Amino acid sequence: MAFFIGREREGRRAYGFDEIALVPGSLTINPADVDISVEIGGIKLQTPFIASAMDGVVDVKFAAAMGHFGGLAVLNLDGIQTRYEDHAEIFSEIQKADPEAATELVQKMYREPIKPELISKRVDQLKKVGIKPAVSCIPQNAEKFGPIAQEAGAAFFFVQATVITVRHLSSSYKTVDIHKFCKEIMKIPVILGNTVQYDATLELMDTGCAALLVGVGPGSACTSRGVLGIGVPQVTATVDCAAARDFYHKQSGNYIPIITDGGMNTGGDICKAFACGADAVMIGSALARAKEAPGGGYHWGMATPHQNLPRGTRIKVGVTGSLEEILFGPARLDDGTQNLAGALRTCMGSVGAPNIRTLQLTEIVIAPDIKHEGKIFQKTQKIGMGK
């Protein structure tokens, strides 16, 4: 429904995770009996969680742990891992920087050129730890880095921009032919992102991609919404893109998964993303808190190093537990940021959804005050949902 926001100008109401709730069903299921797996590009993931391609979240060690837990971690080919052979000191300097100087320091660190030989080396390291390597780069580097990563043995290749479209115009540089890249250059699954719009999603799905990332600016370390003024709240963005996926499926017979990327801080947010239509979720700050994450309790957005217009910042998330505790528990915190898989399973059991595709059909209500209803003591004491 659209509302007039001024004379002869309409604006559509959009919703975020805090404004909705999921309605329990007439059937309940033992959480241990639900199936939370997802298939992307013909490869099955036992856990539908993907770690964001952010330097403070994913390195080879973290990716190995994530892969062994049944999920997927994406290594950033435009980041520290492929600019420096030994990057421990780089992380240490970023962690120690004063908040006022952090962005400028990150920009400085990312001026070091990317080394193609390190792309091959990182992918090979991922292979040697026994996981399916997943890597990411910006569209401008895709045609150069994609074949290098593919030859080295990558299993997934992500192409990520603040906003990606099939029809990108430029008078100053050669644009990427996404159809050619997905269908001819790459022989492994290509995941494209990011988008939030129905028509753009339909066009992207026709490129031969294996999945799409949904979300513009919702991440905790992203500042695109403030810097550029663009974005759509994740509930509405996910619902719109899921509708495009379902229409494309009916039209072509080809089901292209969508991955809600960013804006999810708790298990409840993740459950809502799936109910809105997501097939998987990509999360950053929730996993940056793991002991295994290379950021050491710090996290910064992918566009933070941009030399001309940074669209991210370094934030402190702290270290709250191991990756296993964050994914599978046992939870030692009361705020919903640990045992994310357990939260998803319990939610599915409560709404009677035996699998992710059924969870996408869950009844949703608009309930902006539901997280505060009856929670006065939690709020005043700043515990649980009152933090």
N, C-alpha and C positions, 0 to 999 in steps of 0.2 A: 504494500500500500504506500502511495506517495502522498506527501503533504506539501502544501505551499510554504516555501521558506521566504518568499518575497513576491513581488508583483510578477505574475506569469512565469514563475520559476519554482519547479517542484524538486523535492528531495525525498529519497526513499529511506524509510526507517530501517536501520541495520542493528544486529544484535551481537554481543560478545558473550563469552562463557559465563560471566557473573550474572547475566540477565535471564538465563533459562534453567530449567530443571528437567530431569527425566522421570517419567511416570512409571512406577512399578507395575508389572503385568499381573495377569490372572494366573500365570504359570510361573513357578520358580524352579530353579535347577541347582543342583550341587555345583558350586564353583569349580570343583576339581574335574567336572565332566564337560565343561565348555571348551571349545576349540578357539584359541586366539591366534592361530597361524595365519599367514598371508602369503600369497604368491605374487612375485614381481618379476616380470620378464622370464617366466618359466622356472624361476628359482624360488623355492619355498623357504620362508623364514618362520621359525617356530615362535618367535616373539615379534609382534608388529611394531617394534620401537626402533627408530633409526636415529643415531647420534649425529647431530649437526656437524657440517664440515667447517668447524671453527677451531682455530689453533689452541684455544684454551680448553677444548674438550677432547679432541681426537689426536693421538699420535699412534705409532705402531703398537705400543704396549696396550693402550686403551682399546684400540680396535681389536686386538687379539682377545681381550677379555670379553668385549661386547659380542664378538662372533661366537665365542665358546658358550655364551649364555643364550644363543639362539637369535640374537638381533643383528643389527648391521651398524657399523660406524664408518662414516665417510671422511676420508683424509683430504684436506684442502691443498690442492696442487699450486695454488697461488699464494701460499702462506709460508710460514717459517720453515716447515719441514723440507721444502724444496729450494730454499734460499741458503740454508746453512747446513753444513755437514754435521757440526756439533752445535746444537741449539740450546743446551742447558743454560748457558750464561745469558742468552737472549731472553729466555723465559724469566730468569731471575731478575733481570733489569726491569722488565715490564711489571713484574709483581711488586717490586720495591718503589716504583715511581709514585710521586705525589699525584693525587687526582687531577690537579690543574695541569700537570705536565705529561700525563699518561698518553693522551692522544698524539701529541707532537712526537713523543718517544716512539710510539708504535709506527707512525708515519716514517720516521727515520730508519727504524729496523727493517721496514719492508721496501726500502729503496735498493737493497741488495738484489742483484738480478737473480731470476729463477734459473736453475741449472738443470737442463734436460736429463743429465746423467743421474741426478738425484730423484727425478720422477721414476725412472726405471728402478733405481735402488729401493725406494720406499715401497713400490708395488711388490718387488721381489721379497722384501722383508715381510710384507703382509702375507704373501703366499707361504713363506717358510714357517710361519706360526700356525698354519693349517686352517686359515679362514678364506672366505671369498672376498678379495680386495675390492673396495669401493672407493672411488676418488672423484673429485669435483674441481671444476674450474669455471671461470667466467666465459661468456660466449666468444669474446675476442681471442681467447687462447684455445678454444675447443678444437679447431682444425689442426693445430700444431701439437697440442698435448694429448688429444684423444688417441691417435695412432701409436704414440710412444707408450702410453699406459696400456693400451690393448695388446701390443706386442710383448710387453713385460708380464702380462698375465692378469690384468684387471678383469673382474667379473661384472662390475657395474661402473657406468660413467655418468656422473651428474653434471649438467650444464646449468649454472645458476646465475641469475641476475636479479636486481631489485624487482624488475618487471621484464618478463620475456614474452615476445610475440613472434608470430610467423612473419609478419610484415613490418620489418624494421627499416627505416629510411635513413640514409646518411650520404652527405656529399663529400665527406672528408676521409672516409675509410671504407674498406670492403666489408660488406655485411655477410654474416654466416648464412648459408643456405641450409636451414635446419632439416628440410626434407632429405637433402642429399647426405647430410651428416648422419642422420639416424638410419637411413635405408641403404646407403652405399659405403660410406667411409667406415662406419662402425659395425662390427659383427657381434657386439655384446650389447646388453640392454642399456639404453640411454634414458635417463630420467631428466625431465626438463622443469625448470622453475625460475621465477615464481609467477603465479597468476592468481587472480581473484574473480575473474569475470567470465560469464557464461559463454559468450561468443568467442572470446579468445581461447577458452578451454577447448571448444569444439575444433577450432582451427589447429591448435597444438596437437590434439589427439590424432589428427590426420597425417602427422609427420612421420609416423612409425615409431614414436617414442614408447617406452615400456611403462611409464608412469609420469604423473605430474605432481609438482609441489604447489601447495596452496597457502598463500599468506604473503602480504606485503606490509612489512613494518611491525608485526606484533611481538617480535622477540624482545626479551628483557634487556639485551645489550644493543638493540637497534634503535636508531633515532630518525629513521626515514619519515615517519609520520610527522615529526616536528620540523625536520629540515625541509621536506618536500611537500608536506600537506596531503600526501596520498595514502590510501589504504582503505580496507573494508574490514570491520570487525570479523573475527574468525568464524563465528557461528554462521553468519550470513554468507561469507565467502565460501565456506565448506559446503553449505546447502546448495548454493548456486552452481558450484563446480561439480558437485555430485549429480545434480540434475542434468548437466551437460554430458557427464560420463554415461548416465543411464540412457539418454537420448542417442548418444553415439553408439552405445551397445545395441540398442534396438535397430538402429539404422544399418550398422555394419556387421554386427555379430561379434565385434571385438571389444572385450572388456578391458579398459585401461584404468588401473587403480589410481586413486588420488591420495596424496599424502599431506595431511594438514601439518604445516610447518610453522612452529612458533606460537607463543602466547599461552602455553600450557604450563602451569606451575605446580599443579597437584594431580593426584590420581583422578579426582572428580572432573577436572578440565579435560583430561585425556579421554575419559569415558564419554563426555559430552561431544568431543570431536568425532568419535566413532559413531555415535547416535545421529550426528548431523550428516553422516555419509562418508567419513574417511575410511579408507582401507588400511592405512597405517599412519603413524604419526612420526614427525621428526622433532626431536627435543634437544635443547642445548643447555640452558642454565640448570635444569634439574639434574643433568648428568655431569655438569661442570663441578658439582659438589662432591663427586666421588674421589676417593683417595687415589684412584688410578689416573684421574684426569691430569694432563700436563700443566694446566694453568695454576695449580696449587691453590685453589680457592678463588681464582680470578677468571674473568670471562670477558671477551670483547667481541663486538660484532664484526661480520665479514667485511663491511665497508668502512670500518674504523680507519684502516691505513690509507684510504683514498687521499691522494696528494693535494687535490684541489677542493673537494667537498666531502669531508668525512660524514658518514651517515651511521655512525655507531660510536660506542663509548666503552671504556673498560669499567666493569663493575666488580665489586667484591661479593661473591656468593658464599664463601666459606667452604670448609670441608666438613661434611656431616656424617659420612659413613663410606663403606665400601660400595663398589658398583653392584655387588650382589645384594646388599641391603637395600639399595635404592630401587633395584629392579624387582627383587623377590622377597625382601625382608630377611629376618624379622625386623619390622619397623621399630626404631627406637625414638622416633619423634612423633608428636601428636598432631601435625599440621598437614598430613596427606602427601608429603613429599618423598616418602619411602614406601617400598613394596608396591610399586606402580602396577606390576602385573597382577598382584593379588587384588588390588582395587578394581582393575578391569574385569577380572574373573568374577569377583563378588557382585559387581554391578550387573554383569551379564546374567548371573544367576538370579538376581533380584527382578530383572525385567523379563526373564524367561527367554533369553537369547542363547541358543546353543553354539552360535558362531558369529563372526563379525558381520557377515551379510545380513543376518537377522537383526543384530543390534542396530543396524542402520534404519530399521523400520520402527524403532521405539517411539512411543508418543512423547512429545515435547511440550512443555508449557512455558509461557513467558512468566517469569517469577523473579524480578530483580531484587526482591528483599529476602529471598529464601535462605541465603547464607547468614542472615542476621536475625531471622525469626527465632525468638526464644534463646538467643545466645548472649544475653546481656552480661552474664558472669564471665564468659570467655572473653568478651570484648573488653570489659573493664580490667580484667586480670591479664590481658594480652597473652592468652594461651589458646591452644587448639585453633579454631577458626577465627579467633580474635586477634591473631598475630598480624 
